[in-house]
């Protein structure tokens, strides 16, 4: 599927161009809402897959998640659209920790794990972000272009491949995107993805994904299907936690081979990659002892 992503910077006639899906800006920071989005939602009438994003700023991540959730509910879009966290610009100062706090809070409130938008460069510097569903920005060139098939880079579900898009019916440039999922799969990202969220709406996670991942590595939650059952039964996202564990495992293997040095040097390098040093070190300890 091909689509566009827009905000108030694009004029009203932008909705007349051709697209299979559309992504609109909804909120920013702690209290801003895009003034055009509510009316655009009424015009679209949910006749195609829709995403709404929050433009993250360098401010409290948890409060931003609450503002995004509240606004989604107020415009009647919660459960109908793909919620997206736009992680760029000043938000990068919050680091991966900011993303984790935002997504954990939003998931606690809604039972839905947001898609994360970021650039190819941010993903290279913070590979742990691949534990989230990703909308990746990466432009092959800066030439004017229409829609065309762009190869998938890794596991992203959406790719923004240009900011110089040109489509019939609109005179300016547009951001153009390709989705590597169909409309049915898109809808799955709009709704609660863990059934426990529906049966236990009052659940409030007491620990972060990283904290639970460390406990898993240390054997507290069992393995395989037992771990999945226990985590979901406690209200946690097994998929996200297990993905975090697997990524940390790969880094731990490199640590053991000496790639990142020792002591403070190792800690600095692992942290710069966007990983929890405590989680990676937990894996190092387990692997060094020959545990499975």
C-alpha positions as CSV (number, residue, x, y, z in Angstrom):
1,X,0.0,0.0,0.0
2,X,1.1,3.6,-0.7
3,X,0.2,6.6,1.4
4,X,1.0,10.1,2.6
5,X,1.7,11.6,6.0
6,X,0.6,15.2,6.6
7,X,0.0,17.9,9.2
8,X,-1.5,21.4,9.3
9,X,1.4,22.5,7.0
10,X,-0.4,20.9,4.0
11,X,-3.5,22.6,2.6
12,X,-7.0,21.2,2.7
13,X,-6.8,20.0,-1.0
14,X,-4.2,17.5,0.0
15,X,-6.9,14.9,0.8
16,X,-7.8,14.9,-2.9
17,X,-4.6,13.1,-4.0
18,X,-4.4,9.4,-4.4
19,X,-3.4,7.2,-1.4
20,X,-4.2,3.8,0.0
21,X,-3.6,5.0,3.6
22,X,-2.9,8.3,5.3
23,X,-1.1,9.3,8.5
24,X,-1.9,12.6,10.2
25,X,-0.4,14.6,13.0
26,X,-2.6,14.7,16.1
27,X,-0.6,16.0,19.0
28,X,2.8,17.5,20.0
29,X,4.4,17.9,23.4
30,X,2.2,18.3,26.4
31,X,-0.8,20.2,25.2
32,X,-0.8,20.9,21.4
33,X,-3.3,19.4,19.0
34,X,-3.1,19.8,15.2
35,X,-6.2,22.1,14.5
36,X,-7.0,20.5,11.2
37,X,-6.9,16.8,12.1
38,X,-10.4,16.5,13.8
39,X,-12.1,17.8,10.7
40,X,-9.9,15.8,8.4
41,X,-11.0,12.6,10.3
42,X,-14.6,13.5,9.7
43,X,-13.9,14.0,6.0
44,X,-12.0,10.7,5.7
45,X,-14.8,8.8,7.6
46,X,-12.3,5.9,8.2
47,X,-12.7,4.7,4.6
48,X,-9.0,3.8,4.4
49,X,-6.3,2.8,7.0
50,X,-5.4,5.8,9.1
51,X,-2.5,6.5,11.4
52,X,-2.3,9.4,13.9
53,X,1.0,10.5,15.4
54,X,2.3,12.3,18.4
55,X,5.3,14.5,17.7
56,X,7.5,14.0,20.8
57,X,9.3,16.9,22.3
58,X,12.0,17.2,25.0
59,X,9.6,17.1,27.9
60,X,8.1,14.5,30.3
61,X,7.5,11.4,28.2
62,X,4.8,10.0,30.5
63,X,2.8,13.2,30.4
64,X,3.1,13.3,26.6
65,X,1.7,9.8,26.4
66,X,-1.3,10.8,28.6
67,X,-2.0,13.8,26.4
68,X,-1.9,11.7,23.2
69,X,-4.2,9.1,24.7
70,X,-6.6,11.7,26.0
71,X,-6.8,13.4,22.6
72,X,-7.2,10.2,20.7
73,X,-10.2,9.4,22.9
74,X,-11.6,12.9,22.6
75,X,-11.6,12.8,18.8
76,X,-13.2,9.3,18.8
77,X,-10.2,7.7,17.1
78,X,-8.9,5.3,19.8
79,X,-9.1,1.8,18.5
80,X,-9.8,3.0,14.9
81,X,-6.4,4.3,14.0
82,X,-2.7,3.3,14.2
83,X,-1.2,5.3,17.1
84,X,2.3,6.4,16.3
85,X,5.1,8.0,18.3
86,X,7.2,10.4,16.2
87,X,10.7,10.1,17.7
88,X,13.0,12.8,16.2
89,X,14.3,16.4,16.7
90,X,14.5,17.5,20.3
91,X,12.9,14.2,21.5
92,X,16.2,12.4,20.7
93,X,17.6,14.1,23.9
94,X,15.2,11.8,25.9
95,X,16.9,8.8,24.4
96,X,15.5,5.3,24.2
97,X,14.4,5.7,27.8
98,X,12.0,8.4,26.7
99,X,10.5,6.0,24.1
100,X,10.1,3.3,26.7
101,X,8.4,5.6,29.2
102,X,6.0,6.9,26.5
103,X,5.1,3.5,25.1
104,X,4.7,1.9,28.5
105,X,2.4,4.6,29.7
106,X,0.3,4.6,26.5
107,X,0.1,0.8,26.6
108,X,-1.0,0.9,30.3
109,X,-3.8,3.3,29.3
110,X,-5.0,1.7,26.1
111,X,-3.6,-1.8,25.8
112,X,-2.2,-0.8,22.4
113,X,1.6,-0.7,21.6
114,X,2.3,2.4,19.5
115,X,4.3,2.2,16.3
116,X,7.6,4.2,16.5
117,X,8.6,6.6,13.7
118,X,12.3,7.4,13.5
119,X,15.1,7.8,10.9
120,X,17.4,5.1,9.6
121,X,20.3,6.8,11.4
122,X,18.5,6.7,14.7
123,X,17.9,3.0,14.3
124,X,21.6,2.4,13.5
125,X,22.6,4.2,16.7
126,X,19.8,2.6,18.8
127,X,19.1,-0.9,17.4
128,X,17.0,-1.8,20.5
129,X,14.2,0.3,18.8
130,X,13.7,-2.7,16.5
131,X,11.8,-4.2,19.4
132,X,8.9,-1.9,18.5
133,X,6.9,-1.9,15.3
134,X,8.8,0.6,13.2
135,X,7.9,3.3,10.6
136,X,11.3,4.2,9.2
137,X,12.4,7.3,7.3
138,X,15.1,6.7,4.7
139,X,15.4,8.6,1.4
140,X,17.3,7.0,-1.5
141,X,17.6,10.5,-3.0
142,X,16.2,14.0,-2.9
143,X,14.6,14.0,-6.4
144,X,10.9,14.8,-7.0
145,X,9.1,11.5,-7.3
146,X,5.7,9.7,-7.2
147,X,4.9,6.4,-5.7
148,X,7.2,3.4,-6.5
149,X,8.1,0.1,-5.0
150,X,10.8,0.6,-2.4
151,X,12.5,-2.6,-1.0
152,X,12.0,-3.3,2.7
153,X,15.2,-2.6,4.6
154,X,14.7,-4.9,7.6
155,X,11.6,-5.3,9.6
156,X,9.9,-1.9,9.3
157,X,6.1,-2.0,8.7
158,X,6.1,1.4,7.0
159,X,8.8,3.3,5.1
160,X,8.8,7.0,4.5
161,X,10.9,7.2,1.3
162,X,10.8,10.8,0.3
163,X,9.9,14.3,1.4
164,X,9.8,15.5,-2.2
165,X,6.7,13.6,-3.3
166,X,4.7,14.9,-6.2
167,X,1.1,13.7,-6.7
168,X,-1.6,14.9,-9.1
169,X,-4.0,17.2,-7.3
170,X,-1.5,18.9,-5.0
171,X,1.0,21.5,-6.1
172,X,3.5,21.2,-3.2
173,X,5.8,18.5,-2.0
174,X,4.6,15.6,0.1
175,X,6.0,12.9,2.3
176,X,5.4,9.6,0.6
177,X,5.2,6.2,2.3
178,X,5.0,2.6,1.5
179,X,3.4,0.0,3.9
180,X,4.6,-3.5,3.9
181,X,1.4,-4.7,5.5
182,X,-2.2,-5.0,4.2
183,X,-5.2,-3.2,5.6
184,X,-6.2,-6.1,7.9
185,X,-2.7,-6.2,9.4
186,X,-2.8,-2.4,9.8
187,X,-6.0,-2.7,11.8
188,X,-4.3,-5.1,14.2
189,X,-2.0,-2.2,15.2
190,X,-5.0,-0.1,16.0
191,X,-6.4,-2.4,18.6
192,X,-5.2,-3.9,21.9
193,X,-2.8,-6.7,21.0
194,X,-2.7,-8.5,24.3
195,X,-6.1,-10.0,25.4
196,X,-5.2,-9.4,29.0
197,X,-5.7,-5.7,28.4
198,X,-9.3,-6.3,27.7
199,X,-10.0,-8.7,30.6
200,X,-8.0,-6.7,33.1
201,X,-8.5,-3.0,32.2
202,X,-7.3,-1.8,35.6
203,X,-3.8,-3.4,35.2
204,X,-1.0,-0.9,35.8
205,X,2.5,-2.3,35.1
206,X,4.7,-1.7,38.1
207,X,8.0,-2.4,36.2
208,X,9.5,-1.4,32.9
209,X,10.1,-3.7,30.0
210,X,13.8,-3.6,30.8
211,X,13.2,-4.6,34.5
212,X,11.0,-7.5,33.5
213,X,13.5,-8.6,30.8
214,X,16.3,-8.7,33.4
215,X,14.1,-10.9,35.6
216,X,13.4,-13.2,32.6
217,X,17.2,-13.6,31.9
218,X,17.7,-14.4,35.6
219,X,15.1,-17.2,35.4
220,X,12.2,-15.6,37.3
221,X,9.6,-16.0,34.6
222,X,10.5,-19.4,33.2
223,X,11.1,-20.1,29.5
224,X,9.2,-20.7,26.3
225,X,5.4,-21.1,26.5
226,X,5.6,-20.9,30.3
227,X,7.2,-17.5,30.1
228,X,4.6,-16.3,27.6
229,X,1.7,-17.5,29.7
230,X,3.0,-16.0,32.9
231,X,3.9,-12.6,31.4
232,X,0.6,-12.2,29.6
233,X,-1.2,-13.4,32.7
234,X,0.5,-10.6,34.7
235,X,-0.5,-8.1,32.1
236,X,2.8,-7.6,30.3
237,X,3.5,-7.7,26.5
238,X,5.4,-10.9,25.9
239,X,6.3,-9.9,22.4
240,X,8.0,-6.7,23.3
241,X,9.8,-8.2,26.4
242,X,11.0,-11.2,24.5
243,X,12.3,-9.1,21.6
244,X,14.2,-6.9,24.1
245,X,15.7,-10.0,25.6
246,X,16.8,-11.4,22.2
247,X,18.5,-8.2,21.2
248,X,20.3,-7.9,24.5
249,X,21.5,-11.5,24.0
250,X,23.2,-10.6,20.7
251,X,25.0,-7.7,22.3
252,X,26.1,-9.9,25.3
253,X,27.7,-12.4,22.9
254,X,29.8,-9.6,21.4
255,X,30.7,-8.4,24.9
256,X,32.0,-11.8,25.9
257,X,34.1,-11.8,22.7
258,X,35.7,-8.5,24.0
259,X,34.2,-6.2,21.3
260,X,33.2,-3.5,23.8
261,X,36.1,-3.6,26.2
262,X,35.7,-3.8,30.0
263,X,34.5,-1.8,32.9
264,X,33.4,1.8,32.3
265,X,34.4,1.5,28.6
266,X,32.0,-1.4,28.1
267,X,29.2,0.3,30.0
268,X,29.6,3.5,27.9
269,X,29.7,1.7,24.6
270,X,26.7,-0.6,25.4
271,X,24.7,2.4,26.7
272,X,25.5,4.4,23.6
273,X,23.9,1.7,21.4
274,X,20.7,2.3,23.3
275,X,20.7,-0.9,25.4
276,X,20.3,-1.3,29.1
277,X,23.8,-2.1,30.5
278,X,22.2,-4.0,33.4
279,X,20.2,-6.2,31.0
280,X,23.2,-6.9,28.8
281,X,25.4,-7.6,31.9
282,X,22.7,-10.0,33.2
283,X,23.0,-12.0,29.9
284,X,26.8,-11.9,30.2
285,X,26.7,-13.4,33.7
286,X,24.3,-16.1,32.6
287,X,26.2,-17.0,29.5
288,X,29.5,-17.0,31.3
289,X,28.2,-19.5,33.8
290,X,27.0,-21.8,30.9
291,X,23.3,-21.4,31.7
292,X,20.7,-21.7,29.0
